[in-house]
Amino acid sequence: MSTPARRPSRLPRRQREQRAYMATMVGGAAALVTVVTAILAIAGILGWTLPIIAAIVTAVAWFVFRGAVGRR
């Protein structure tokens, strides 16, 4: 009876580090955009569309980061 080919169960450490770093950079920039545009929206200079989209991007980046550095 032949054994099926084994699949790697997870990404190598280097790829997880790169993914976590990219998520940190994107999440940090999106968080900054969220705060600045939210302040502008509160002041009435800008609408709420951009802060909401930036907040969603921040949340997605946070989940990607947690997935990359989570317990294995």
N, C-alpha and C positions, 0 to 999 in steps of 0.2 A: 504494500500500500504506500503510495507516494505522499509525501507531506507537502502541503501547499506552501508557496513562497511566503516567507515572513515579511511582514510590513513593519517599518519602523513605527514605534508607538508614539513618538513625539519628535519635535524639531530639535536639531542639534543646539547646543548652548549658544553658539555664536549667532545663529539665526534668531533665537529668542531674545538675545541681547539687542540685536539690531531692531527687532520689532518693538521692544520696550522703549528703546531710545527714540525711535520715530514717533511712537505714540505719545511720549513725553513732550517732544518738540511741537507736534501738531496740537496736542491738548493744551499746552501752555499758551500757544499763540491764540487758539480759539477761546480760551478763558479770558485772555486779555481783551480780545475783540468783544466778547460778551459783556464784560464790565464797562468798557468805554462806550459801546453803543447803547447799553442799558441806561447809562447816565445821560447820554444825549437824548434817548427816547423819553426819559422822565422829564427832561428839560423842554421837551416838545420840538426839538430840532430834527429828530429822526423818528421814523416809525419803528414798530416792534418786530418787524419781520427779520431783520438781520440779527438782533440779539437772540431771538428764539432759535434761528438756524445755527448760530455759533454755539449756543448752549447744547443743542443736540449733538453737534460735532464734538464738543468737549466730553459729553457723556459717552459717546461711542469710543473716543480715544481712551477714556478711563477704563472701559471694559476690555479693550484690546490690551492695554497695559497690564491689567489684572490677570488676563489670560496668559500673558507672556511670562509673568513672574510669579504666578500662583503656585501653590504647593503641587509638587509632582511626586 
